[in-house]
């Protein structure tokens, strides 16, 4: 009886698949101690009964305690725990009663304690069986629920991957074909026509600008696909902000020059921060490209960086067409991607601001915009100067 209750209790505790080594060692040590005591008092029938009953009470008490501590996991364990606890306490009383007897205790003797032992044993067997059946049913329901959740999560992930794939093919089929067709058409026209050096230089600049925009679109496309599938790696490092900004402006210089737009950045004190250099560069490239796209010819774009106690604020401010309140709401809606033609009929995939939104958040920052329709836009984002925990 002692061994069966102990093993049953240990089995009940292992429904979650975990092996509780501490409980196993307690069980082994207690069994060895009990059987050692039985061997020592083998000739004394009264003490033999007391040791057996007390050890049974101990095992039942241990099982009751561990089942009670797991009541939040399986509610039916509370019922079994209560039954075992009652039986454990009764066994303590019974052991004390037998110890006080002057004569040997005989189980079959008709006595009050014997009658109560039979009644409570019947109660324990019935309660344990009911609780055990309820526990098994609860475990089955929980297992089914967990499997349904896993299936649902897999379904949602598969739907997201399908949407990502569809958008990927859509952009490749439309937004990447057009610029390549433009480059091919301009280069063939340049090759076949007889024009002077000035006109040739204009076409070469146009080809160069289109190629850079196409490369930027391709970078955005790859980064966006990686971010959607969880393959994009973030590698933070200490960087000088002014170097990243000047490198980005140099890349966008020809694009701004094509529209006679001035890019202004006043070099301030070197701001050092801990972040991912490539991701920050992607954010800046997209915000500056977006500003150039929606700024009229002859306009200007200002890049500013200021620091507070624990973060840096970077702003890309243009004097372009601006946005309405409704447009601002749409571009910051995570469920939508919005695109529109620029001031020189430039197209786009709508991925630029989507990437900025995701990447700034991934770098523990915040992105927002201040804009008035017809007066320009000011995109701002903050980044922490150091890692969390530093």
C-alpha beads as a LAMMPS data file, in Angstrom:
LAMMPS data file: protein, C-alpha beads

390 atoms
389 bonds

1 atom types
1 bond types

-500.0 500.0 xlo xhi
-500.0 500.0 ylo yhi
-500.0 500.0 zlo zhi

Masses

1 110.0

Atoms # bond

1 1 1 0.000 0.000 0.000
2 1 1 2.829 2.377 0.902
3 1 1 4.696 1.778 -2.343
4 1 1 1.569 1.980 -4.493
5 1 1 0.477 5.312 -3.010
6 1 1 3.982 6.743 -3.321
7 1 1 4.347 5.624 -6.932
8 1 1 0.842 6.840 -7.767
9 1 1 1.600 10.249 -6.259
10 1 1 4.847 10.457 -8.194
11 1 1 3.037 9.428 -11.377
12 1 1 0.412 12.136 -10.883
13 1 1 3.148 14.710 -10.533
14 1 1 4.775 13.660 -13.797
15 1 1 1.811 14.330 -16.118
16 1 1 3.578 17.389 -17.532
17 1 1 6.460 15.214 -18.753
18 1 1 8.971 16.552 -16.236
19 1 1 11.054 14.280 -14.006
20 1 1 11.265 15.864 -10.562
21 1 1 14.602 14.581 -9.342
22 1 1 14.263 16.054 -5.837
23 1 1 10.952 14.248 -5.274
24 1 1 12.433 11.021 -6.616
25 1 1 15.353 11.231 -4.178
26 1 1 12.960 11.948 -1.286
27 1 1 10.934 8.886 -2.268
28 1 1 14.008 6.613 -2.469
29 1 1 15.441 7.878 0.835
30 1 1 12.088 7.511 2.609
31 1 1 11.584 3.953 1.310
32 1 1 15.055 2.909 2.472
33 1 1 14.474 4.515 5.872
34 1 1 11.080 2.844 6.319
35 1 1 12.291 -0.649 5.433
36 1 1 15.354 -0.215 7.666
37 1 1 13.082 0.666 10.592
38 1 1 10.833 -2.333 9.798
39 1 1 13.827 -4.657 9.944
40 1 1 14.921 -3.199 13.292
41 1 1 11.505 -3.549 15.031
42 1 1 10.473 -6.767 13.270
43 1 1 9.786 -8.562 16.582
44 1 1 7.629 -5.731 17.983
45 1 1 4.215 -6.044 16.302
46 1 1 2.882 -2.739 17.688
47 1 1 5.889 -0.656 16.552
48 1 1 5.838 -2.457 13.229
49 1 1 2.258 -1.329 12.649
50 1 1 3.042 2.221 13.811
51 1 1 5.998 2.527 11.394
52 1 1 3.978 1.184 8.459
53 1 1 1.030 3.497 9.113
54 1 1 3.251 6.560 9.800
55 1 1 5.238 5.981 6.616
56 1 1 1.996 5.663 4.673
57 1 1 0.886 8.985 6.155
58 1 1 4.193 10.580 5.126
59 1 1 3.941 9.426 1.509
60 1 1 0.321 10.527 1.258
61 1 1 1.224 13.914 2.747
62 1 1 4.045 14.443 0.241
63 1 1 1.742 13.539 -2.632
64 1 1 -0.966 15.854 -1.285
65 1 1 1.483 18.773 -1.025
66 1 1 2.861 18.458 -4.551
67 1 1 -0.583 17.994 -6.061
68 1 1 -1.767 21.106 -4.210
69 1 1 1.133 23.174 -5.569
70 1 1 0.084 22.158 -9.108
71 1 1 -3.597 23.064 -8.633
72 1 1 -3.283 26.007 -11.074
73 1 1 -2.183 23.615 -13.780
74 1 1 -4.828 20.945 -13.170
75 1 1 -7.862 21.933 -11.101
76 1 1 -8.819 18.294 -10.451
77 1 1 -5.507 17.839 -8.649
78 1 1 -6.993 19.919 -5.814
79 1 1 -9.647 17.257 -5.173
80 1 1 -7.101 14.433 -5.068
81 1 1 -4.826 16.548 -2.875
82 1 1 -7.623 17.121 -0.345
83 1 1 -8.531 13.415 -0.230
84 1 1 -4.903 12.382 0.311
85 1 1 -4.442 15.026 2.995
86 1 1 -7.493 13.817 4.952
87 1 1 -6.284 10.232 4.706
88 1 1 -2.761 11.244 5.751
89 1 1 -4.041 13.027 8.883
90 1 1 -6.270 10.099 9.746
91 1 1 -3.295 7.730 9.470
92 1 1 -1.349 9.898 11.933
93 1 1 -4.227 9.661 14.439
94 1 1 -4.457 5.914 13.844
95 1 1 -0.721 5.422 14.386
96 1 1 -0.890 7.391 17.670
97 1 1 -3.883 5.295 18.810
98 1 1 -2.088 2.012 18.122
99 1 1 1.080 3.243 19.865
100 1 1 -0.923 3.894 23.063
101 1 1 -2.417 0.368 23.126
102 1 1 -0.873 -1.990 25.630
103 1 1 -1.733 -5.009 23.525
104 1 1 -0.966 -5.881 19.917
105 1 1 -3.281 -4.273 17.389
106 1 1 -5.295 -6.646 15.197
107 1 1 -6.860 -5.195 12.022
108 1 1 -9.868 -7.517 12.063
109 1 1 -10.835 -6.663 15.619
110 1 1 -14.101 -4.779 15.816
111 1 1 -13.212 -1.323 17.175
112 1 1 -14.120 2.325 16.592
113 1 1 -10.781 3.172 14.992
114 1 1 -11.037 0.052 12.825
115 1 1 -14.521 0.973 11.630
116 1 1 -13.428 4.527 10.834
117 1 1 -10.416 3.143 9.003
118 1 1 -12.668 1.109 6.720
119 1 1 -15.077 4.023 6.142
120 1 1 -12.366 6.574 5.393
121 1 1 -10.469 4.077 3.213
122 1 1 -13.630 3.617 1.149
123 1 1 -13.991 7.399 0.928
124 1 1 -10.353 7.782 -0.177
125 1 1 -10.646 5.087 -2.838
126 1 1 -13.864 6.608 -4.229
127 1 1 -12.591 10.224 -4.105
128 1 1 -9.240 9.291 -5.655
129 1 1 -10.923 7.382 -8.492
130 1 1 -13.293 10.266 -9.259
131 1 1 -10.495 12.836 -9.040
132 1 1 -8.192 10.707 -11.163
133 1 1 -10.842 10.340 -13.900
134 1 1 -11.493 14.114 -13.806
135 1 1 -7.755 14.760 -13.949
136 1 1 -7.313 12.555 -17.004
137 1 1 -10.228 14.289 -18.711
138 1 1 -8.790 17.706 -17.876
139 1 1 -5.392 16.697 -19.232
140 1 1 -6.986 15.476 -22.465
141 1 1 -8.902 18.744 -22.866
142 1 1 -5.776 20.781 -22.185
143 1 1 -3.757 18.726 -24.683
144 1 1 -6.441 19.179 -27.360
145 1 1 -6.593 22.939 -26.651
146 1 1 -2.805 23.285 -26.902
147 1 1 -2.760 21.369 -30.200
148 1 1 -5.573 23.563 -31.568
149 1 1 -3.622 26.680 -30.603
150 1 1 -0.487 25.343 -32.344
151 1 1 -2.536 24.508 -35.464
152 1 1 -4.140 27.970 -35.449
153 1 1 -0.755 29.675 -35.051
154 1 1 0.638 27.601 -37.903
155 1 1 -2.344 28.542 -40.055
156 1 1 -1.894 32.265 -39.354
157 1 1 1.837 32.035 -40.070
158 1 1 1.151 30.235 -43.338
159 1 1 -1.360 32.928 -44.340
160 1 1 1.213 35.650 -43.550
161 1 1 3.837 33.852 -45.644
162 1 1 1.370 33.573 -48.536
163 1 1 0.614 37.309 -48.308
164 1 1 4.337 38.064 -48.206
165 1 1 4.926 35.854 -51.242
166 1 1 2.058 37.435 -53.192
167 1 1 3.260 40.956 -52.453
168 1 1 6.815 39.944 -53.315
169 1 1 5.751 38.667 -56.746
170 1 1 3.566 41.729 -57.288
171 1 1 6.444 44.126 -56.635
172 1 1 8.875 42.101 -58.747
173 1 1 6.370 41.949 -61.616
174 1 1 5.487 45.641 -61.574
175 1 1 7.727 47.932 -59.519
176 1 1 11.016 46.314 -60.535
177 1 1 10.166 45.820 -64.220
178 1 1 9.331 49.472 -64.852
179 1 1 12.658 50.990 -63.743
180 1 1 14.614 48.336 -65.615
181 1 1 12.590 49.069 -68.750
182 1 1 13.392 52.777 -68.275
183 1 1 17.108 52.053 -67.912
184 1 1 17.109 49.840 -71.009
185 1 1 15.134 52.388 -73.029
186 1 1 17.358 55.335 -72.015
187 1 1 20.581 53.414 -72.619
188 1 1 19.428 52.255 -76.088
189 1 1 18.345 55.802 -76.967
190 1 1 21.713 57.098 -75.756
191 1 1 23.520 54.438 -77.790
192 1 1 21.656 55.035 -81.050
193 1 1 21.196 58.831 -81.032
194 1 1 23.780 61.425 -81.959
195 1 1 23.746 64.065 -79.230
196 1 1 26.235 66.453 -77.702
197 1 1 28.105 65.929 -74.450
198 1 1 25.724 68.018 -72.320
199 1 1 22.642 66.085 -73.436
200 1 1 24.475 62.773 -73.006
201 1 1 25.443 63.721 -69.462
202 1 1 21.796 64.441 -68.588
203 1 1 20.718 61.016 -69.829
204 1 1 23.599 59.333 -67.988
205 1 1 22.579 61.096 -64.751
206 1 1 19.012 59.962 -65.293
207 1 1 20.111 56.359 -65.851
208 1 1 22.316 56.534 -62.758
209 1 1 19.498 57.942 -60.641
210 1 1 17.027 55.306 -61.871
211 1 1 19.527 52.508 -61.191
212 1 1 20.149 53.755 -57.631
213 1 1 16.421 53.987 -56.944
214 1 1 15.948 50.478 -58.285
215 1 1 18.763 49.188 -56.080
216 1 1 17.203 50.910 -53.077
217 1 1 13.854 49.289 -53.932
218 1 1 15.528 45.888 -54.230
219 1 1 17.250 46.370 -50.835
220 1 1 13.917 47.297 -49.282
221 1 1 12.280 44.288 -50.872
222 1 1 14.886 41.873 -49.531
223 1 1 14.901 43.450 -46.054
224 1 1 11.120 43.407 -45.897
225 1 1 10.951 39.740 -46.968
226 1 1 13.578 38.824 -44.345
227 1 1 11.758 40.741 -41.617
228 1 1 8.481 38.961 -42.455
229 1 1 10.080 35.514 -42.306
230 1 1 12.176 36.253 -39.205
231 1 1 15.509 35.847 -41.025
232 1 1 16.723 39.430 -40.619
233 1 1 19.568 39.627 -38.111
234 1 1 20.179 42.660 -35.913
235 1 1 23.803 43.192 -34.889
236 1 1 24.168 46.251 -32.607
237 1 1 27.495 48.050 -32.296
238 1 1 28.878 51.412 -31.216
239 1 1 28.626 53.907 -34.090
240 1 1 29.158 57.615 -34.770
241 1 1 25.820 58.989 -35.965
242 1 1 27.257 61.795 -38.136
243 1 1 29.231 59.270 -40.222
244 1 1 26.117 57.210 -40.984
245 1 1 24.126 60.332 -41.927
246 1 1 26.860 61.758 -44.223
247 1 1 27.284 58.384 -45.960
248 1 1 23.526 58.217 -46.580
249 1 1 23.433 61.790 -47.927
250 1 1 26.276 60.972 -50.302
251 1 1 24.278 58.028 -51.663
252 1 1 21.231 60.254 -52.211
253 1 1 23.101 63.224 -53.660
254 1 1 22.508 62.367 -57.337
255 1 1 18.825 61.693 -56.675
256 1 1 18.401 65.099 -55.056
257 1 1 20.500 66.787 -57.741
258 1 1 18.153 65.486 -60.462
259 1 1 15.370 67.580 -58.868
260 1 1 17.665 70.437 -57.824
261 1 1 16.902 69.733 -54.143
262 1 1 19.431 70.761 -51.497
263 1 1 20.280 68.295 -48.716
264 1 1 21.306 70.136 -45.565
265 1 1 22.979 68.594 -42.531
266 1 1 24.838 70.689 -39.990
267 1 1 27.564 68.546 -38.453
268 1 1 27.173 68.676 -34.699
269 1 1 29.224 67.113 -31.958
270 1 1 29.866 63.447 -32.560
271 1 1 26.910 61.523 -31.170
272 1 1 27.795 57.967 -30.232
273 1 1 25.072 55.353 -29.873
274 1 1 24.732 51.596 -29.664
275 1 1 22.580 50.258 -32.484
276 1 1 22.617 48.287 -35.740
277 1 1 24.487 50.339 -38.355
278 1 1 22.905 48.707 -41.423
279 1 1 19.364 48.968 -40.098
280 1 1 19.848 52.626 -39.130
281 1 1 21.204 53.281 -42.635
282 1 1 18.134 51.632 -44.152
283 1 1 15.829 53.859 -42.069
284 1 1 17.688 57.033 -43.090
285 1 1 17.842 56.068 -46.780
286 1 1 14.110 55.466 -46.907
287 1 1 13.148 58.638 -45.048
288 1 1 15.450 60.799 -47.191
289 1 1 14.271 59.088 -50.414
290 1 1 10.685 59.663 -49.331
291 1 1 11.415 63.344 -48.639
292 1 1 13.052 63.783 -52.078
293 1 1 10.112 62.043 -53.748
294 1 1 7.537 64.433 -52.273
295 1 1 9.572 67.656 -52.500
296 1 1 9.184 69.945 -55.494
297 1 1 12.107 70.864 -57.727
298 1 1 14.275 73.516 -56.114
299 1 1 13.151 72.536 -52.598
300 1 1 15.259 71.678 -49.578
301 1 1 15.575 68.887 -47.006
302 1 1 17.108 69.357 -43.545
303 1 1 18.469 66.533 -41.411
304 1 1 18.838 67.274 -37.709
305 1 1 20.072 65.215 -34.745
306 1 1 19.693 66.197 -31.098
307 1 1 20.335 64.276 -27.896
308 1 1 18.653 64.150 -24.525
309 1 1 19.734 62.299 -21.411
310 1 1 19.334 58.768 -22.759
311 1 1 18.231 58.997 -26.400
312 1 1 18.874 60.705 -29.727
313 1 1 16.179 62.308 -31.899
314 1 1 16.729 62.359 -35.671
315 1 1 14.459 64.347 -37.990
316 1 1 14.180 64.518 -41.778
317 1 1 12.329 67.731 -42.611
318 1 1 11.253 68.794 -46.128
319 1 1 9.276 71.719 -47.573
320 1 1 7.341 69.499 -49.995
321 1 1 3.675 68.727 -50.518
322 1 1 2.921 67.633 -46.950
323 1 1 0.118 65.303 -45.850
324 1 1 -3.403 65.445 -44.555
325 1 1 -4.419 63.965 -41.187
326 1 1 -6.107 61.050 -42.974
327 1 1 -2.947 60.284 -44.978
328 1 1 -0.843 60.317 -41.802
329 1 1 -3.268 57.879 -40.191
330 1 1 -3.032 55.510 -43.167
331 1 1 0.753 55.452 -43.435
332 1 1 1.055 54.503 -39.763
333 1 1 -1.613 51.818 -39.908
334 1 1 0.265 48.479 -39.588
335 1 1 -2.391 46.648 -41.600
336 1 1 -2.007 48.785 -44.748
337 1 1 0.728 49.787 -47.171
338 1 1 0.150 53.061 -48.981
339 1 1 1.866 54.438 -52.068
340 1 1 1.369 57.512 -54.267
341 1 1 3.203 59.320 -57.068
342 1 1 5.897 61.855 -56.175
343 1 1 6.167 65.466 -57.381
344 1 1 7.997 64.269 -60.514
345 1 1 5.658 61.266 -61.023
346 1 1 8.020 58.934 -59.161
347 1 1 6.431 55.607 -58.317
348 1 1 6.962 53.414 -55.297
349 1 1 6.128 50.105 -53.655
350 1 1 4.908 51.455 -50.327
351 1 1 7.567 49.419 -48.515
352 1 1 9.768 52.334 -47.429
353 1 1 7.708 53.605 -44.507
354 1 1 6.641 50.052 -43.618
355 1 1 10.302 49.138 -43.160
356 1 1 11.030 52.321 -41.212
357 1 1 8.093 51.613 -38.935
358 1 1 9.227 48.036 -38.220
359 1 1 12.955 48.758 -37.956
360 1 1 12.650 51.742 -35.594
361 1 1 10.463 49.638 -33.327
362 1 1 12.982 46.775 -33.503
363 1 1 15.728 49.174 -32.410
364 1 1 13.630 50.152 -29.339
365 1 1 12.779 53.540 -30.849
366 1 1 9.690 55.521 -31.811
367 1 1 8.742 57.009 -35.220
368 1 1 6.219 59.758 -35.893
369 1 1 5.551 62.598 -38.369
370 1 1 4.558 66.241 -38.127
371 1 1 3.042 67.535 -41.371
372 1 1 0.811 70.219 -42.814
373 1 1 -0.666 69.742 -46.263
374 1 1 1.087 72.040 -48.745
375 1 1 3.844 73.019 -46.263
376 1 1 6.014 69.910 -45.998
377 1 1 6.609 67.004 -43.620
378 1 1 8.950 66.350 -40.724
379 1 1 9.587 62.667 -39.995
380 1 1 11.154 62.118 -36.589
381 1 1 12.374 59.056 -34.767
382 1 1 14.171 58.408 -31.509
383 1 1 16.729 55.742 -30.644
384 1 1 18.280 54.876 -27.268
385 1 1 21.927 55.862 -26.879
386 1 1 22.756 52.568 -25.167
387 1 1 21.415 49.056 -24.968
388 1 1 18.743 48.179 -22.430
389 1 1 20.407 47.142 -19.208
390 1 1 23.586 49.166 -19.734

Bonds

1 1 1 2
2 1 2 3
3 1 3 4
4 1 4 5
5 1 5 6
6 1 6 7
7 1 7 8
8 1 8 9
9 1 9 10
10 1 10 11
11 1 11 12
12 1 12 13
13 1 13 14
14 1 14 15
15 1 15 16
16 1 16 17
17 1 17 18
18 1 18 19
19 1 19 20
20 1 20 21
21 1 21 22
22 1 22 23
23 1 23 24
24 1 24 25
25 1 25 26
26 1 26 27
27 1 27 28
28 1 28 29
29 1 29 30
30 1 30 31
31 1 31 32
32 1 32 33
33 1 33 34
34 1 34 35
35 1 35 36
36 1 36 37
37 1 37 38
38 1 38 39
39 1 39 40
40 1 40 41
41 1 41 42
42 1 42 43
43 1 43 44
44 1 44 45
45 1 45 46
46 1 46 47
47 1 47 48
48 1 48 49
49 1 49 50
50 1 50 51
51 1 51 52
52 1 52 53
53 1 53 54
54 1 54 55
55 1 55 56
56 1 56 57
57 1 57 58
58 1 58 59
59 1 59 60
60 1 60 61
61 1 61 62
62 1 62 63
63 1 63 64
64 1 64 65
65 1 65 66
66 1 66 67
67 1 67 68
68 1 68 69
69 1 69 70
70 1 70 71
71 1 71 72
72 1 72 73
73 1 73 74
74 1 74 75
75 1 75 76
76 1 76 77
77 1 77 78
78 1 78 79
79 1 79 80
80 1 80 81
81 1 81 82
82 1 82 83
83 1 83 84
84 1 84 85
85 1 85 86
86 1 86 87
87 1 87 88
88 1 88 89
89 1 89 90
90 1 90 91
91 1 91 92
92 1 92 93
93 1 93 94
94 1 94 95
95 1 95 96
96 1 96 97
97 1 97 98
98 1 98 99
99 1 99 100
100 1 100 101
101 1 101 102
102 1 102 103
103 1 103 104
104 1 104 105
105 1 105 106
106 1 106 107
107 1 107 108
108 1 108 109
109 1 109 110
110 1 110 111
111 1 111 112
112 1 112 113
113 1 113 114
114 1 114 115
115 1 115 116
116 1 116 117
117 1 117 118
118 1 118 119
119 1 119 120
120 1 120 121
121 1 121 122
122 1 122 123
123 1 123 124
124 1 124 125
125 1 125 126
126 1 126 127
127 1 127 128
128 1 128 129
129 1 129 130
130 1 130 131
131 1 131 132
132 1 132 133
133 1 133 134
134 1 134 135
135 1 135 136
136 1 136 137
137 1 137 138
138 1 138 139
139 1 139 140
140 1 140 141
141 1 141 142
142 1 142 143
143 1 143 144
144 1 144 145
145 1 145 146
146 1 146 147
147 1 147 148
148 1 148 149
149 1 149 150
150 1 150 151
151 1 151 152
152 1 152 153
153 1 153 154
154 1 154 155
155 1 155 156
156 1 156 157
157 1 157 158
158 1 158 159
159 1 159 160
160 1 160 161
161 1 161 162
162 1 162 163
163 1 163 164
164 1 164 165
165 1 165 166
166 1 166 167
167 1 167 168
168 1 168 169
169 1 169 170
170 1 170 171
171 1 171 172
172 1 172 173
173 1 173 174
174 1 174 175
175 1 175 176
176 1 176 177
177 1 177 178
178 1 178 179
179 1 179 180
180 1 180 181
181 1 181 182
182 1 182 183
183 1 183 184
184 1 184 185
185 1 185 186
186 1 186 187
187 1 187 188
188 1 188 189
189 1 189 190
190 1 190 191
191 1 191 192
192 1 192 193
193 1 193 194
194 1 194 195
195 1 195 196
196 1 196 197
197 1 197 198
198 1 198 199
199 1 199 200
200 1 200 201
201 1 201 202
202 1 202 203
203 1 203 204
204 1 204 205
205 1 205 206
206 1 206 207
207 1 207 208
208 1 208 209
209 1 209 210
210 1 210 211
211 1 211 212
212 1 212 213
213 1 213 214
214 1 214 215
215 1 215 216
216 1 216 217
217 1 217 218
218 1 218 219
219 1 219 220
220 1 220 221
221 1 221 222
222 1 222 223
223 1 223 224
224 1 224 225
225 1 225 226
226 1 226 227
227 1 227 228
228 1 228 229
229 1 229 230
230 1 230 231
231 1 231 232
232 1 232 233
233 1 233 234
234 1 234 235
235 1 235 236
236 1 236 237
237 1 237 238
238 1 238 239
239 1 239 240
240 1 240 241
241 1 241 242
242 1 242 243
243 1 243 244
244 1 244 245
245 1 245 246
246 1 246 247
247 1 247 248
248 1 248 249
249 1 249 250
250 1 250 251
251 1 251 252
252 1 252 253
253 1 253 254
254 1 254 255
255 1 255 256
256 1 256 257
257 1 257 258
258 1 258 259
259 1 259 260
260 1 260 261
261 1 261 262
262 1 262 263
263 1 263 264
264 1 264 265
265 1 265 266
266 1 266 267
267 1 267 268
268 1 268 269
269 1 269 270
270 1 270 271
271 1 271 272
272 1 272 273
273 1 273 274
274 1 274 275
275 1 275 276
276 1 276 277
277 1 277 278
278 1 278 279
279 1 279 280
280 1 280 281
281 1 281 282
282 1 282 283
283 1 283 284
284 1 284 285
285 1 285 286
286 1 286 287
287 1 287 288
288 1 288 289
289 1 289 290
290 1 290 291
291 1 291 292
292 1 292 293
293 1 293 294
294 1 294 295
295 1 295 296
296 1 296 297
297 1 297 298
298 1 298 299
299 1 299 300
300 1 300 301
301 1 301 302
302 1 302 303
303 1 303 304
304 1 304 305
305 1 305 306
306 1 306 307
307 1 307 308
308 1 308 309
309 1 309 310
310 1 310 311
311 1 311 312
312 1 312 313
313 1 313 314
314 1 314 315
315 1 315 316
316 1 316 317
317 1 317 318
318 1 318 319
319 1 319 320
320 1 320 321
321 1 321 322
322 1 322 323
323 1 323 324
324 1 324 325
325 1 325 326
326 1 326 327
327 1 327 328
328 1 328 329
329 1 329 330
330 1 330 331
331 1 331 332
332 1 332 333
333 1 333 334
334 1 334 335
335 1 335 336
336 1 336 337
337 1 337 338
338 1 338 339
339 1 339 340
340 1 340 341
341 1 341 342
342 1 342 343
343 1 343 344
344 1 344 345
345 1 345 346
346 1 346 347
347 1 347 348
348 1 348 349
349 1 349 350
350 1 350 351
351 1 351 352
352 1 352 353
353 1 353 354
354 1 354 355
355 1 355 356
356 1 356 357
357 1 357 358
358 1 358 359
359 1 359 360
360 1 360 361
361 1 361 362
362 1 362 363
363 1 363 364
364 1 364 365
365 1 365 366
366 1 366 367
367 1 367 368
368 1 368 369
369 1 369 370
370 1 370 371
371 1 371 372
372 1 372 373
373 1 373 374
374 1 374 375
375 1 375 376
376 1 376 377
377 1 377 378
378 1 378 379
379 1 379 380
380 1 380 381
381 1 381 382
382 1 382 383
383 1 383 384
384 1 384 385
385 1 385 386
386 1 386 387
387 1 387 388
388 1 388 389
389 1 389 390
